[in-house]
Structure formats: structure tokens, C-alpha cells
Amino acid sequence: MGETATGRGDAYARDCPTRQLLDRIGDKWSVLILLLLGDRELRFGQLKQRIGGISQKMLSQTLRALERDGLVTRHVVATVPVSVSYRVTPLGRDLLAALRLMIDWAETRMPEVAAAQGRYDTRAAADPASSVLPAR
């Protein structure tokens, strides 16, 4: 496992668990779910309704992964039909502070990013050989 001299993980090492966690918390669905849950408990259907574009399968997979990582808890109430809700754990709340900073930055800087994308796209269209665009 990739570790540094301090005993902490080395996120640059292929086999470092920190890298796996970064994959999870850097995933758009995980970020959106955690931000939406914030300090409230929501049912699966409420999450699905609020997060545009997420499939039921992806929501289920992401919630399971977040639960496994200790970032959310799943609460089942034995009613008919069964009611399942999710809440951010203290560990997840700790992460929320950093995620909120990232979202604030993205929302504040989006006009600049959009302008940079426009400039890049204009240059790339004028001279396609000068830039390699990422596959979409």
C-alpha cells in the first residue's frame, strides 16, 4: 500500500486507499447527495426527485458506497411500504465543510470557466490540430 514517511497515505500511489476515497468524494453524484442531505434526513425518493439526471441504479450504488465509507447512515422504518431514509454522519458533516467551499468556488468562478472554455473552443475550431479535445 502506498504510504509516506509520516504513515499517511500517498494519494499518488496506485494502491493507496486515500485515492479510492478521493474517487468517491470527487464523484459528482456523491457530492450532490452529501450537499443535499446536509443536516437533514431525506428518503430515497426525495433524493431521486431533487437530483436531476441521476438514475435509480446510480443513486442506489452511490448511497451504498457512501454508507460503506461511513459518510451517510441508512435508516429503515418497518412500515408498509418500508420507509428508508438517509442522513449524513458526523464524518460526512466534516467533509461537507470542504465540499461547500468547493461548490461556492465553482458557482462564483463559473463565468470565468465558461469564458475560458469558449476561448479554448474558438481556438480549437480555428485550428483543430493545435488542441486535442477530450472525448465526451
C-alpha positions in Angstrom: 0.0 0.0 0.0 1.3 3.5 -0.8 2.3 5.2 2.4 4.6 8.2 3.1 7.2 8.5 5.8 4.6 10.1 8.0 2.4 7.0 7.9 -0.3 8.7 5.9 -1.5 7.5 2.6 0.2 8.6 -0.6 -2.6 9.5 -2.9 -0.3 9.4 -5.9 0.4 5.7 -5.3 -1.8 3.4 -7.4 -2.8 1.2 -4.4 -3.4 3.9 -1.8 -6.8 3.7 -0.1 -6.8 7.5 0.1 -7.0 7.5 -3.7 -10.1 5.3 -3.6 -11.7 7.7 -1.1 -10.9 10.7 -3.3 -12.6 8.9 -6.2 -15.7 8.6 -4.1 -15.8 12.1 -2.7 -14.8 13.7 -6.0 -17.7 11.9 -7.8 -20.4 14.4 -8.9 -23.3 12.2 -7.5 -21.6 11.7 -4.1 -21.0 15.5 -3.9 -24.6 16.3 -4.8 -26.1 13.7 -2.4 -24.0 14.8 0.5 -24.8 18.5 -0.1 -28.5 17.8 -0.5 -28.6 15.8 2.7 -26.7 18.4 4.6 -28.2 18.5 8.1 -31.5 16.8 7.2 -32.8 13.3 6.6 -34.3 12.5 3.2 -35.9 9.5 1.7 -34.6 7.8 -1.4 -37.5 9.1 -3.5 -36.8 12.7 -2.3 -33.2 12.4 -3.3 -34.1 11.0 -6.7 -36.6 13.8 -7.3 -34.2 16.6 -6.3 -31.1 15.3 -8.2 -31.7 15.8 -11.9 -30.3 13.2 -14.2 -29.5 10.5 -11.6 -30.8 7.1 -12.3 -32.3 4.9 -9.6 -29.5 2.4 -10.0 -26.8 5.1 -9.7 -28.5 6.7 -6.7 -28.6 3.2 -5.0 -25.0 2.4 -5.8 -23.8 5.8 -4.6 -25.8 5.7 -1.4 -24.4 2.2 -0.6 -20.9 3.4 -1.3 -21.3 6.5 0.9 -22.8 4.3 3.7 -19.9 1.9 3.4 -17.4 4.8 3.7 -19.2 6.0 6.8 -20.4 9.2 5.3 -24.1 8.5 5.4 -26.4 6.3 7.5 -29.4 4.4 6.3 -32.5 4.3 8.5 -35.2 1.8 7.8 -38.7 2.1 9.3 -40.7 -1.1 9.1 -43.9 0.3 7.7 -46.0 -0.7 4.7 -44.4 0.1 2.4 -41.0 0.1 4.1 -39.6 3.6 4.5 -35.9 4.2 4.0 -34.2 7.5 4.7 -30.6 8.7 4.7 -28.7 11.2 6.9 -25.1 12.5 6.8 -22.9 11.1 9.6 -20.5 13.2 11.7 -17.7 12.1 9.4 -19.8 13.2 6.4 -20.6 16.5 8.1 -16.9 17.1 8.5 -16.4 16.6 4.7 -19.4 18.9 3.9 -17.4 21.9 5.0 -14.8 21.3 2.3 -17.4 20.4 -0.3 -19.3 23.6 0.4 -16.1 25.6 -0.2 -15.7 23.8 -3.5 -19.2 24.4 -4.6 -19.0 28.1 -3.6 -15.8 28.4 -5.7 -17.4 26.7 -8.7 -20.6 28.9 -8.5 -18.5 32.0 -8.1 -16.0 31.2 -10.8 -18.3 29.5 -13.4 -18.5 32.6 -15.6 -14.7 32.7 -15.8 -14.5 29.0 -16.5 -17.2 29.3 -19.2 -15.3 32.2 -20.8 -12.1 30.1 -20.8 -13.9 27.2 -22.3 -15.3 29.5 -25.0 -11.8 30.8 -25.8 -10.4 27.3 -26.0 -13.3 26.0 -28.2 -12.8 29.0 -30.6 -9.1 28.3 -30.9 -9.7 24.6 -31.3 -12.3 25.2 -34.1 -10.0 27.6 -35.9 -7.0 25.2 -35.7 -8.1 21.6 -34.8 -4.6 20.3 -35.0 -3.4 22.7 -32.2 -5.5 21.1 -29.5 -6.8 17.7 -28.6 -10.3 17.9 -27.1 -11.3 15.3 -24.5 -13.8 12.7 -25.6 -17.3 13.4 -24.4 
